[in-house]
Amino acid sequence: MASFGGKTGMTIYFDRFNPNSEQGTDVRRSMSDLDYSPLKRITGRSLAMGLLVSMGGLIFGYDTGQISGFLEQPDFLQRFGECDANGQNCAFTNVRSGLIVGLLSIGTLLGALLAAPLADKIGRRLSITFWSVICAIGFVVQIATSYAWYQLMIGRFVAGFGVGALSLLVPM
């Protein structure tokens, strides 16, 4: 018997008739040793796998949301923005902020398009490993920059490849 919300429900069978039943006319005796007990809907393993799969969306959403806050921080503006002659008023041009923000999304598009053919050739497991390394390289390039805004932009683009590819491959 299946239990839903504390209430006892119906028994779930995976065939039209339970092979162990004497009531069916098309009972298959060859399948009488199969286990037709109901399955648990949510197990610890399925919950862990669901959390792992959702991490890709979390990384993409977190990265996209945080960059808008970073663009307004005074230290970030001073390091990567364009400052006036005395170095006091720093700001991003529309092109510079657009490139820093948008290249992650462009990278995710290209990564998702490149991931499927690569996974078909080398296998899904190796492909996930490869794109995880690409994503890590992009993160390292972003972390390693001090004053070069174009290095940050390139790091976001490379990380976008990995995030897009993993967003495609992991939920398969």
C-alpha positions as CSV (number, residue, x, y, z in Angstrom):
1,M,0.0,0.0,0.0
2,A,1.3,3.5,-0.8
3,S,1.0,6.2,1.8
4,F,0.4,9.8,0.7
5,G,0.4,12.4,3.5
6,G,-0.4,9.9,6.2
7,K,-3.4,8.5,4.3
8,T,-3.3,5.0,2.9
9,G,-3.8,4.9,-0.8
10,M,-3.9,2.3,-3.5
11,T,-1.3,-0.3,-4.3
12,I,0.9,0.5,-7.2
13,Y,1.7,-2.3,-9.7
14,F,4.0,-1.9,-12.6
15,D,2.2,-4.4,-14.8
16,R,-1.5,-4.8,-15.6
17,F,-1.7,-7.8,-13.3
18,N,0.4,-8.9,-10.5
19,P,2.1,-12.1,-11.7
20,N,1.6,-13.6,-8.3
21,S,-2.1,-13.0,-8.4
22,E,-4.4,-15.8,-9.2
23,Q,-7.1,-13.5,-10.6
24,G,-5.5,-12.5,-13.9
25,T,-6.1,-14.4,-17.1
26,D,-2.9,-13.3,-18.7
27,V,-0.6,-14.1,-15.7
28,R,2.9,-14.5,-16.9
29,R,4.4,-17.3,-14.8
30,S,7.9,-16.4,-16.0
31,M,7.7,-13.1,-14.2
32,S,6.3,-14.5,-10.9
33,D,9.6,-14.0,-9.1
34,L,9.7,-10.2,-9.7
35,D,9.2,-7.8,-6.8
36,Y,6.1,-5.8,-7.2
37,S,6.3,-3.9,-3.9
38,P,5.7,-0.2,-4.1
39,L,8.7,2.1,-4.5
40,K,9.6,5.0,-2.3
41,R,8.9,8.3,-4.1
42,I,11.8,10.2,-2.6
43,T,15.0,8.5,-1.4
44,G,18.1,10.0,0.1
45,R,20.0,9.3,-3.2
46,S,17.4,11.0,-5.4
47,L,17.4,14.0,-3.1
48,A,21.2,14.2,-3.2
49,M,21.2,13.9,-7.0
50,G,18.5,16.7,-7.2
51,L,20.6,19.0,-5.1
52,L,23.7,18.3,-7.1
53,V,21.9,19.0,-10.4
54,S,20.5,22.3,-9.0
55,M,24.0,23.5,-8.2
56,G,24.5,24.5,-11.9
57,G,21.6,26.8,-11.9
58,L,22.6,28.2,-8.5
59,I,26.1,29.0,-9.8
60,F,24.8,30.7,-12.9
61,G,22.2,32.7,-11.0
62,Y,24.6,33.7,-8.2
63,D,27.2,34.8,-10.7
64,T,24.8,36.8,-12.8
65,G,23.2,38.5,-9.7
66,Q,26.5,39.3,-7.9
67,I,28.2,41.1,-10.8
68,S,25.6,43.9,-10.7
69,G,26.6,44.5,-7.1
70,F,30.3,44.3,-7.8
71,L,30.0,47.0,-10.5
72,E,28.9,49.5,-7.9
73,Q,31.6,48.7,-5.2
74,P,34.1,51.6,-4.8
75,D,37.2,49.2,-4.8
76,F,35.9,47.4,-8.0
77,L,35.2,50.8,-9.7
78,Q,38.7,52.0,-8.8
79,R,40.4,48.8,-10.1
80,F,38.5,48.2,-13.3
81,G,36.6,51.4,-14.1
82,E,37.7,54.6,-15.9
83,C,38.8,57.3,-13.5
84,D,39.2,61.0,-14.0
85,A,42.6,62.8,-13.9
86,N,42.8,63.0,-10.1
87,G,41.6,59.4,-9.7
88,Q,38.6,60.3,-7.5
89,N,35.6,59.8,-9.7
90,C,35.6,56.3,-11.3
91,A,32.9,54.8,-13.4
92,F,32.2,52.2,-16.0
93,T,31.3,53.1,-19.5
94,N,28.3,51.3,-20.9
95,V,30.5,49.2,-23.2
96,R,32.8,48.1,-20.5
97,S,30.1,47.2,-18.0
98,G,28.1,45.5,-20.8
99,L,31.1,43.4,-21.8
100,I,31.8,42.4,-18.2
101,V,28.2,41.4,-17.5
102,G,27.2,40.0,-20.9
103,L,30.1,37.8,-21.9
104,L,29.1,35.3,-19.2
105,S,25.8,34.8,-20.9
106,I,27.4,34.6,-24.4
107,G,29.8,32.0,-23.1
108,T,27.0,30.0,-21.6
109,L,25.2,29.9,-25.0
110,L,28.4,28.8,-26.8
111,G,29.3,26.3,-24.1
112,A,25.8,24.7,-24.3
113,L,26.0,24.5,-28.1
114,L,29.5,22.9,-28.0
115,A,28.8,20.5,-25.1
116,A,26.4,18.1,-26.7
117,P,28.6,17.1,-29.7
118,L,31.6,16.7,-27.4
119,A,29.6,14.5,-25.0
120,D,28.6,12.4,-28.0
121,K,32.2,11.8,-29.0
122,I,34.0,11.4,-25.7
123,G,31.2,10.4,-23.3
124,R,29.2,12.3,-20.8
125,R,31.4,11.6,-17.8
126,L,34.6,12.8,-19.4
127,S,32.8,15.7,-20.9
128,I,31.5,16.9,-17.5
129,T,35.0,16.6,-16.2
130,F,36.4,18.6,-19.1
131,W,33.9,21.4,-18.8
132,S,34.4,21.5,-15.0
133,V,38.1,22.2,-15.6
134,I,37.2,24.9,-18.2
135,C,34.8,26.5,-15.6
136,A,37.5,26.4,-12.9
137,I,40.0,28.0,-15.3
138,G,37.6,30.8,-16.0
139,F,37.1,31.3,-12.2
140,V,40.9,31.4,-11.7
141,V,41.4,33.9,-14.5
142,Q,38.8,36.2,-12.8
143,I,40.3,35.8,-9.4
144,A,43.9,36.4,-10.6
145,T,43.2,39.8,-12.1
146,S,44.1,43.0,-10.2
147,Y,43.6,45.9,-12.5
148,A,43.0,44.6,-16.0
149,W,39.2,44.7,-16.8
150,Y,39.7,42.8,-20.0
151,Q,41.2,39.9,-18.0
152,L,38.0,39.8,-15.9
153,M,35.9,39.9,-19.0
154,I,37.8,37.0,-20.6
155,G,37.6,35.0,-17.4
156,R,33.8,35.5,-17.3
157,F,33.6,34.4,-20.9
158,V,35.7,31.2,-20.3
159,A,33.7,30.5,-17.1
160,G,30.5,31.0,-19.2
161,F,31.6,28.2,-21.5
162,G,31.9,25.8,-18.5
163,V,28.7,27.0,-16.9
164,G,26.7,26.7,-20.1
165,A,28.1,23.2,-20.9
166,L,27.5,21.9,-17.4
167,S,24.0,23.4,-17.4
168,L,23.3,21.2,-20.5
169,L,25.1,18.0,-19.5
170,V,24.4,17.6,-15.8
171,P,20.6,17.3,-15.9
172,M,20.7,14.6,-18.7
